[in-house]
Amino acid sequence: MTEHKEAILVEDCASACAVSNVLTGIALMGTSLKESHKKHLTQYKKLYIGLDRDATTKSFTIANELKSYGIKNVHVKTLEDDLKYYGTPEIEEMFND
């Protein structure tokens, strides 16, 4: 298993698996960030929030919560479609910034 320095918070396991060749996918199993997630997330150099399009507002709320916790390099990735519908080349292109 590859250890990535960047991670993305997603809603489900399928989306977390879809990104696994590019960055670490962390499935929230919904749209709620738990206190137990925060400590784990401090290990990543860059953290993305990539919830489904209908949860964009929640993505910004989570990003602000993580920044308040002390995780500074947090970015919301607004998505046209769920990450589980993309292949590795498309995901690499999305996160090649």
C-alpha positions in Angstrom: 0.0 0.0 0.0 1.3 3.4 -0.9 1.5 6.1 1.7 0.6 9.4 0.3 1.4 12.9 1.7 -2.0 14.2 0.5 -5.4 13.0 1.5 -9.0 13.7 0.6 -12.1 13.4 2.7 -14.9 11.8 0.8 -18.4 10.5 1.7 -18.1 6.8 0.9 -15.7 3.9 0.5 -16.1 3.7 -3.3 -14.8 7.2 -3.7 -12.0 6.6 -1.3 -10.9 3.6 -3.3 -11.2 5.5 -6.6 -8.6 8.1 -5.5 -6.2 5.6 -3.8 -3.7 5.5 -6.7 -3.3 9.3 -6.4 -3.8 10.3 -2.8 -5.2 8.8 0.4 -8.9 8.6 0.4 -10.6 8.9 3.8 -14.3 7.9 3.8 -16.4 9.8 6.3 -19.4 7.5 5.7 -21.6 10.5 5.3 -20.8 14.2 5.7 -20.0 14.4 9.4 -16.5 15.0 10.6 -15.9 13.2 13.9 -13.5 14.4 16.6 -11.5 11.2 16.1 -10.7 12.1 12.5 -9.0 15.3 13.4 -5.9 13.9 15.1 -5.4 11.4 12.3 -5.6 14.1 9.6 -2.7 16.2 11.0 -0.2 13.7 9.4 -1.0 14.9 5.8 0.9 17.6 4.0 -2.2 18.7 2.1 -5.8 17.9 2.8 -8.7 18.1 0.4 -12.4 18.0 1.1 -14.2 16.3 -1.8 -17.8 15.7 -0.7 -20.5 15.2 -3.3 -21.8 18.3 -5.1 -25.0 18.5 -2.9 -22.7 18.8 0.2 -20.5 21.7 -1.0 -21.6 23.9 1.8 -20.8 21.2 4.3 -17.3 20.8 2.7 -16.6 24.5 3.5 -17.8 24.0 7.1 -15.5 21.0 7.5 -12.6 22.9 6.0 -13.1 25.7 8.4 -13.4 23.3 11.3 -10.1 21.6 10.4 -8.3 25.0 10.0 -9.6 26.0 13.5 -8.1 22.7 14.8 -4.7 23.8 13.4 -4.6 22.0 10.1 -3.7 24.8 7.7 -3.3 23.3 4.3 -7.0 22.4 3.7 -8.7 22.9 0.3 -12.2 22.3 -0.8 -12.4 20.5 -4.1 -15.7 21.3 -5.8 -16.7 18.3 -7.9 -19.0 18.0 -10.9 -19.5 14.3 -10.1 -18.7 11.8 -7.4 -15.1 10.7 -7.5 -16.1 7.0 -7.8 -17.1 7.7 -11.4 -13.6 8.8 -12.5 -10.6 6.8 -13.5 -7.0 7.3 -12.2 -6.0 9.5 -15.1 -8.9 12.0 -14.5 -8.2 12.0 -10.8 -4.5 12.7 -11.4 -5.5 15.6 -13.6 -7.9 17.0 -11.0 -5.3 17.0 -8.2 -2.3 18.0 -10.3 -2.1 21.6 -9.0 
